[in-house]
C-alpha cells in the first residue's frame, strides 16, 4: 500500500509539473468567480422576475433557478471537463515508459501491479480534486444565495469521477500496449463522443436497419463498452435530486474498468523494458 501511495503522489507531482493541475484549478476558479460576481450583483428578486416573465404557471421559481444553475455546471463539466481530463492524463503512461524513466522506476522495490494502481489512483485523484473543487464551490454559493443545501448535487462529484476512471483505465491499457498517448486519447474520445451515444440509441437504429448482424453487433458492443452516455444521464438526474433507477450502466462500466486494469497489470508484468 505504501508503494501505491508513493506512485500516486509521484503522479500528482507530475500533473503539477505539467501545469495540468494548476490549469484545471485556474479554470474552475474563474468559473466560481463569475458565479460570485453574478450572485452579488443580481438579487434573488431579479432572478425571480426573470422566471415569471417566462410565462410558465405552477412552477417553483427558486427551484427552477437552482436547477438551471446546477445543470449549467454539470452538463459542461461532464462533457468538456472529461474531454480536458482525458487529454491531460493520456500521456502519463507513455511518459512513464520512456527509456530511462521506466528503468529507474523498475529499479525501485515496487511491484509492477503497484505501479499500475499508483498511476490509476494518481490520475483519478487529479480529476477528483478539480471536480470536487468546482462542484463544492458552486454548492456553497447556491446554499448561501438560495438556502439550498441538498447534498444530491455533491454526489455528481463521484459520478463524474467514476466515468473518468472508467475511461482512464482504457487509456492506461492502450498506453501500455502502444506507448502512444495520441492513440489512447483518440480511442477514448471515440468511445466517449461517438460509440456510446450511438449505442445508447441502438433501438432507434434497429427501426431503420433490418439486419440481424448489425443488431447483434451493436448489442454486443453495448454491453462490452462503457456506458458513458447513460452515466451522463445518471449524473444529470443526481444533480436534480433524482434516484438511480438503473444500475446496469454502472455495473457494466465498472466491469469494463476492472477488465482493463487487470489486462494492464498482466501485460505490463510480462513486458521487458
BATISE-945754 format. One record per residue (C-alpha): residue number from 1; x, z, y negated. Coordinates in steps of 0.25 Angstrom, whole numbers, plus 5000, padded with zeros to 4 digits. Each point is the difference from the previous one (the first is absolute). Layout:
N
<r num="NUM" xx="X" zz="Z" yy="Y"/>
...
***
This chain:
273
<r num="1" xx="5000" zz="5000" yy="5000"/>
<r num="2" xx="5011" zz="5003" yy="4990"/>
<r num="3" xx="5006" zz="4986" yy="5002"/>
<r num="4" xx="4987" zz="4994" yy="4998"/>
<r num="5" xx="4998" zz="5008" yy="4987"/>
<r num="6" xx="5015" zz="4996" yy="4996"/>
<r num="7" xx="4996" zz="4985" yy="5002"/>
<r num="8" xx="4987" zz="5002" yy="4992"/>
<r num="9" xx="5008" zz="5006" yy="4988"/>
<r num="10" xx="5010" zz="4988" yy="5001"/>
<r num="11" xx="4989" zz="4990" yy="4999"/>
<r num="12" xx="4994" zz="5007" yy="4988"/>
<r num="13" xx="5013" zz="5000" yy="4993"/>
<r num="14" xx="5001" zz="4985" yy="5004"/>
<r num="15" xx="4987" zz="4998" yy="4993"/>
<r num="16" xx="5005" zz="5008" yy="4988"/>
<r num="17" xx="5013" zz="4991" yy="4999"/>
<r num="18" xx="4992" zz="4987" yy="5000"/>
<r num="19" xx="4991" zz="5006" yy="4989"/>
<r num="20" xx="4988" zz="4998" yy="5010"/>
<r num="21" xx="4995" zz="5014" yy="4999"/>
<r num="22" xx="5002" zz="5000" yy="4984"/>
<r num="23" xx="4993" zz="4987" yy="4998"/>
<r num="24" xx="4988" zz="5005" yy="5008"/>
<r num="25" xx="5000" zz="5013" yy="4992"/>
<r num="26" xx="5001" zz="4992" yy="4987"/>
<r num="27" xx="4988" zz="4991" yy="5003"/>
<r num="28" xx="4992" zz="5012" yy="5005"/>
<r num="29" xx="5004" zz="5008" yy="4987"/>
<r num="30" xx="4996" zz="4988" yy="4991"/>
<r num="31" xx="4986" zz="4999" yy="5007"/>
<r num="32" xx="4998" zz="5015" yy="4999"/>
<r num="33" xx="5004" zz="4999" yy="4985"/>
<r num="34" xx="4990" zz="4989" yy="4998"/>
<r num="35" xx="4989" zz="5009" yy="5006"/>
<r num="36" xx="5004" zz="5012" yy="4992"/>
<r num="37" xx="4999" zz="4992" yy="4987"/>
<r num="38" xx="4986" zz="4994" yy="5004"/>
<r num="39" xx="4995" zz="5014" yy="5004"/>
<r num="40" xx="5005" zz="5006" yy="4987"/>
<r num="41" xx="4995" zz="4989" yy="4991"/>
<r num="42" xx="4987" zz="4997" yy="5006"/>
<r num="43" xx="4989" zz="5011" yy="5002"/>
<r num="44" xx="4991" zz="5002" yy="5012"/>
<r num="45" xx="4988" zz="4997" yy="4991"/>
<r num="46" xx="5006" zz="4986" yy="4996"/>
<r num="47" xx="5002" zz="4997" yy="5015"/>
<r num="48" xx="4986" zz="5005" yy="5003"/>
<r num="49" xx="4995" zz="4991" yy="4989"/>
<r num="50" xx="5007" zz="4988" yy="5006"/>
<r num="51" xx="4994" zz="5003" yy="5014"/>
<r num="52" xx="4986" zz="5001" yy="4993"/>
<r num="53" xx="5002" zz="4987" yy="4993"/>
<r num="54" xx="5001" zz="4993" yy="5014"/>
<r num="55" xx="4985" zz="5001" yy="5001"/>
<r num="56" xx="5000" zz="5007" yy="5014"/>
<r num="57" xx="4990" zz="5010" yy="5004"/>
<r num="58" xx="5000" zz="5012" yy="5009"/>
<r num="59" xx="5015" zz="5002" yy="5000"/>
<r num="60" xx="5010" zz="5012" yy="4998"/>
<r num="61" xx="5008" zz="4995" yy="4988"/>
<r num="62" xx="5011" zz="5010" yy="5001"/>
<r num="63" xx="5001" zz="4997" yy="5015"/>
<r num="64" xx="5000" zz="4985" yy="4998"/>
<r num="65" xx="5012" zz="5002" yy="4990"/>
<r num="66" xx="5008" zz="5008" yy="5009"/>
<r num="67" xx="4997" zz="4990" yy="5011"/>
<r num="68" xx="5005" zz="4989" yy="4991"/>
<r num="69" xx="5013" zz="5007" yy="4997"/>
<r num="70" xx="5003" zz="5003" yy="5014"/>
<r num="71" xx="4998" zz="4986" yy="5005"/>
<r num="72" xx="5008" zz="4995" yy="4988"/>
<r num="73" xx="5012" zz="5008" yy="5006"/>
<r num="74" xx="4997" zz="4999" yy="5015"/>
<r num="75" xx="4998" zz="4985" yy="5001"/>
<r num="76" xx="5012" zz="4995" yy="4993"/>
<r num="77" xx="5009" zz="5012" yy="5006"/>
<r num="78" xx="4996" zz="4995" yy="5014"/>
<r num="79" xx="5003" zz="4985" yy="4997"/>
<r num="80" xx="5011" zz="5000" yy="4990"/>
<r num="81" xx="5006" zz="5013" yy="5004"/>
<r num="82" xx="5001" zz="4997" yy="5014"/>
<r num="83" xx="5006" zz="4986" yy="4996"/>
<r num="84" xx="5011" zz="5006" yy="4992"/>
<r num="85" xx="5002" zz="5011" yy="5011"/>
<r num="86" xx="5002" zz="4989" yy="5010"/>
<r num="87" xx="5010" zz="4992" yy="4991"/>
<r num="88" xx="5008" zz="5013" yy="4997"/>
<r num="89" xx="5002" zz="5005" yy="5014"/>
<r num="90" xx="5002" zz="4987" yy="5007"/>
<r num="91" xx="5015" zz="5001" yy="4998"/>
<r num="92" xx="5002" zz="5014" yy="5006"/>
<r num="93" xx="5003" zz="4996" yy="5014"/>
<r num="94" xx="5008" zz="4987" yy="4997"/>
<r num="95" xx="5009" zz="5007" yy="4990"/>
<r num="96" xx="5002" zz="5011" yy="5011"/>
<r num="97" xx="5004" zz="4990" yy="5010"/>
<r num="98" xx="5011" zz="4994" yy="4991"/>
<r num="99" xx="5014" zz="5000" yy="5005"/>
<r num="100" xx="5007" zz="5013" yy="4996"/>
<r num="101" xx="4987" zz="5007" yy="4997"/>
<r num="102" xx="4995" zz="5001" yy="5014"/>
<r num="103" xx="5014" zz="5003" yy="5006"/>
<r num="104" xx="5001" zz="5012" yy="4991"/>
<r num="105" xx="4986" zz="5004" yy="5004"/>
<r num="106" xx="5002" zz="4999" yy="5015"/>
<r num="107" xx="5013" zz="5008" yy="4999"/>
<r num="108" xx="4992" zz="5012" yy="4996"/>
<r num="109" xx="4994" zz="5010" yy="5010"/>
<r num="110" xx="4986" zz="4994" yy="4999"/>
<r num="111" xx="4992" zz="4992" yy="5010"/>
<r num="112" xx="4994" zz="4986" yy="4998"/>
<r num="113" xx="4986" zz="5005" yy="5001"/>
<r num="114" xx="5003" zz="5010" yy="4990"/>
<r num="115" xx="5005" zz="4989" yy="4990"/>
<r num="116" xx="4987" zz="4993" yy="5002"/>
<r num="117" xx="4991" zz="5012" yy="4998"/>
<r num="118" xx="5008" zz="5004" yy="4988"/>
<r num="119" xx="4999" zz="4986" yy="4994"/>
<r num="120" xx="4985" zz="5000" yy="5003"/>
<r num="121" xx="4997" zz="5013" yy="4994"/>
<r num="122" xx="5009" zz="4997" yy="4988"/>
<r num="123" xx="4993" zz="4987" yy="4996"/>
<r num="124" xx="4987" zz="5006" yy="5002"/>
<r num="125" xx="5003" zz="5013" yy="4992"/>
<r num="126" xx="5005" zz="4991" yy="4988"/>
<r num="127" xx="4986" zz="4993" yy="5000"/>
<r num="128" xx="4992" zz="5013" yy="5002"/>
<r num="129" xx="5007" zz="5007" yy="4988"/>
<r num="130" xx="4997" zz="4989" yy="4991"/>
<r num="131" xx="4985" zz="4998" yy="5005"/>
<r num="132" xx="4998" zz="5015" yy="4999"/>
<r num="133" xx="5006" zz="5001" yy="4986"/>
<r num="134" xx="4990" zz="4989" yy="4995"/>
<r num="135" xx="4988" zz="5005" yy="5007"/>
<r num="136" xx="5002" zz="5014" yy="4998"/>
<r num="137" xx="5002" zz="4997" yy="4985"/>
<r num="138" xx="4987" zz="4992" yy="4999"/>
<r num="139" xx="4993" zz="5011" yy="5008"/>
<r num="140" xx="5004" zz="5011" yy="4990"/>
<r num="141" xx="4996" zz="4991" yy="4988"/>
<r num="142" xx="4986" zz="4997" yy="5006"/>
<r num="143" xx="4999" zz="5015" yy="5003"/>
<r num="144" xx="5003" zz="5005" yy="4985"/>
<r num="145" xx="4992" zz="4989" yy="4994"/>
<r num="146" xx="4988" zz="4999" yy="5008"/>
<r num="147" xx="5001" zz="5013" yy="5009"/>
<r num="148" xx="5000" zz="4992" yy="5013"/>
<r num="149" xx="5010" zz="5008" yy="5009"/>
<r num="150" xx="4995" zz="4993" yy="5013"/>
<r num="151" xx="5012" zz="4999" yy="5010"/>
<r num="152" xx="4995" zz="4987" yy="5006"/>
<r num="153" xx="5008" zz="4992" yy="4990"/>
<r num="154" xx="5012" zz="5007" yy="5005"/>
<r num="155" xx="4998" zz="4996" yy="5014"/>
<r num="156" xx="5003" zz="4986" yy="4996"/>
<r num="157" xx="5015" zz="5004" yy="4999"/>
<r num="158" xx="5000" zz="5002" yy="5015"/>
<r num="159" xx="4992" zz="4987" yy="5003"/>
<r num="160" xx="5009" zz="4991" yy="4991"/>
<r num="161" xx="5013" zz="5007" yy="5005"/>
<r num="162" xx="4995" zz="4998" yy="5015"/>
<r num="163" xx="4997" zz="4985" yy="4997"/>
<r num="164" xx="5015" zz="4999" yy="4995"/>
<r num="165" xx="5006" zz="5007" yy="5011"/>
<r num="166" xx="4993" zz="4990" yy="5010"/>
<r num="167" xx="5005" zz="4988" yy="4993"/>
<r num="168" xx="5014" zz="5007" yy="4998"/>
<r num="169" xx="5001" zz="5002" yy="5015"/>
<r num="170" xx="4999" zz="4984" yy="5001"/>
<r num="171" xx="5011" zz="4999" yy="4989"/>
<r num="172" xx="5009" zz="5009" yy="5008"/>
<r num="173" xx="4998" zz="4992" yy="5013"/>
<r num="174" xx="5002" zz="4986" yy="4993"/>
<r num="175" xx="5012" zz="5006" yy="4993"/>
<r num="176" xx="5007" zz="5004" yy="5013"/>
<r num="177" xx="4997" zz="4987" yy="5007"/>
<r num="178" xx="5004" zz="4991" yy="4989"/>
<r num="179" xx="5008" zz="5008" yy="4989"/>
<r num="180" xx="4992" zz="4992" yy="4990"/>
<r num="181" xx="4992" zz="5008" yy="4989"/>
<r num="182" xx="4994" zz="4987" yy="4995"/>
<r num="183" xx="4994" zz="4997" yy="5014"/>
<r num="184" xx="4995" zz="5014" yy="5002"/>
<r num="185" xx="4994" zz="5000" yy="4986"/>
<r num="186" xx="4993" zz="4986" yy="5002"/>
<r num="187" xx="4994" zz="5003" yy="5014"/>
<r num="188" xx="4995" zz="5013" yy="4995"/>
<r num="189" xx="4993" zz="4994" yy="4988"/>
<r num="190" xx="4994" zz="4989" yy="5009"/>
<r num="191" xx="4993" zz="5011" yy="5008"/>
<r num="192" xx="4996" zz="5008" yy="4988"/>
<r num="193" xx="4995" zz="4989" yy="4991"/>
<r num="194" xx="4996" zz="4989" yy="5010"/>
<r num="195" xx="4998" zz="5004" yy="5014"/>
<r num="196" xx="4993" zz="5013" yy="4998"/>
<r num="197" xx="4989" zz="4994" yy="4990"/>
<r num="198" xx="4998" zz="4988" yy="5009"/>
<r num="199" xx="4999" zz="5009" yy="5013"/>
<r num="200" xx="4990" zz="5009" yy="4993"/>
<r num="201" xx="4991" zz="4988" yy="4997"/>
<r num="202" xx="5001" zz="4994" yy="5014"/>
<r num="203" xx="4985" zz="5002" yy="5003"/>
<r num="204" xx="4997" zz="4990" yy="4988"/>
<r num="205" xx="5011" zz="4991" yy="5005"/>
<r num="206" xx="4994" zz="5000" yy="5014"/>
<r num="207" xx="4987" zz="4994" yy="4994"/>
<r num="208" xx="5008" zz="4988" yy="4995"/>
<r num="209" xx="5009" zz="4998" yy="5011"/>
<r num="210" xx="4994" zz="4998" yy="5014"/>
<r num="211" xx="5013" zz="5002" yy="5009"/>
<r num="212" xx="5002" zz="5010" yy="5010"/>
<r num="213" xx="5015" zz="4999" yy="4999"/>
<r num="214" xx="4999" zz="5003" yy="4985"/>
<r num="215" xx="4991" zz="5012" yy="5002"/>
<r num="216" xx="5008" zz="5006" yy="5011"/>
<r num="217" xx="5013" zz="4998" yy="4991"/>
<r num="218" xx="4994" zz="5006" yy="4988"/>
<r num="219" xx="4994" zz="5012" yy="5008"/>
<r num="220" xx="5014" zz="5002" yy="5006"/>
<r num="221" xx="5007" zz="5000" yy="4987"/>
<r num="222" xx="4990" zz="5009" yy="4994"/>
<r num="223" xx="5003" zz="5011" yy="5010"/>
<r num="224" xx="5015" zz="4998" yy="5000"/>
<r num="225" xx="5003" zz="4999" yy="4985"/>
<r num="226" xx="4998" zz="5012" yy="4990"/>
<r num="227" xx="4986" zz="5000" yy="4993"/>
<r num="228" xx="5005" zz="5001" yy="4986"/>
<r num="229" xx="4987" zz="4994" yy="4995"/>
<r num="230" xx="4992" zz="5010" yy="5006"/>
<r num="231" xx="5009" zz="5011" yy="4996"/>
<r num="232" xx="4999" zz="4995" yy="4986"/>
<r num="233" xx="4985" zz="5002" yy="5001"/>
<r num="234" xx="5001" zz="5014" yy="5006"/>
<r num="235" xx="5009" zz="5003" yy="4988"/>
<r num="236" xx="4990" zz="4996" yy="4990"/>
<r num="237" xx="4989" zz="5007" yy="5007"/>
<r num="238" xx="5008" zz="5013" yy="5001"/>
<r num="239" xx="5003" zz="4999" yy="4985"/>
<r num="240" xx="4984" zz="4999" yy="4998"/>
<r num="241" xx="4998" zz="5013" yy="5009"/>
<r num="242" xx="4995" zz="4992" yy="5012"/>
<r num="243" xx="5003" zz="5005" yy="5014"/>
<r num="244" xx="5008" zz="4991" yy="5010"/>
<r num="245" xx="4990" zz="4994" yy="5010"/>
<r num="246" xx="5009" zz="4991" yy="5008"/>
<r num="247" xx="5013" zz="5005" yy="5005"/>
<r num="248" xx="5004" zz="4988" yy="5008"/>
<r num="249" xx="5008" zz="4993" yy="4989"/>
<r num="250" xx="5008" zz="5013" yy="4998"/>
<r num="251" xx="5002" zz="5002" yy="5015"/>
<r num="252" xx="5005" zz="4986" yy="5003"/>
<r num="253" xx="5009" zz="5000" yy="4988"/>
<r num="254" xx="5006" zz="5013" yy="5004"/>
<r num="255" xx="5003" zz="4994" yy="5014"/>
<r num="256" xx="5006" zz="4988" yy="4993"/>
<r num="257" xx="5009" zz="5009" yy="4992"/>
<r num="258" xx="5004" zz="5008" yy="5012"/>
<r num="259" xx="5003" zz="4987" yy="5008"/>
<r num="260" xx="5009" zz="4994" yy="4989"/>
<r num="261" xx="5008" zz="5013" yy="4999"/>
<r num="262" xx="5001" zz="5001" yy="5015"/>
<r num="263" xx="5005" zz="4986" yy="5001"/>
<r num="264" xx="5010" zz="5002" yy="4988"/>
<r num="265" xx="5006" zz="5012" yy="5006"/>
<r num="266" xx="5002" zz="4993" yy="5014"/>
<r num="267" xx="5006" zz="4987" yy="4994"/>
<r num="268" xx="5008" zz="5008" yy="4990"/>
<r num="269" xx="5006" zz="5009" yy="5011"/>
<r num="270" xx="5004" zz="4988" yy="5009"/>
<r num="271" xx="5007" zz="4992" yy="4989"/>
<r num="272" xx="5015" zz="5000" yy="4998"/>
<r num="273" xx="5005" zz="5001" yy="4985"/>
***
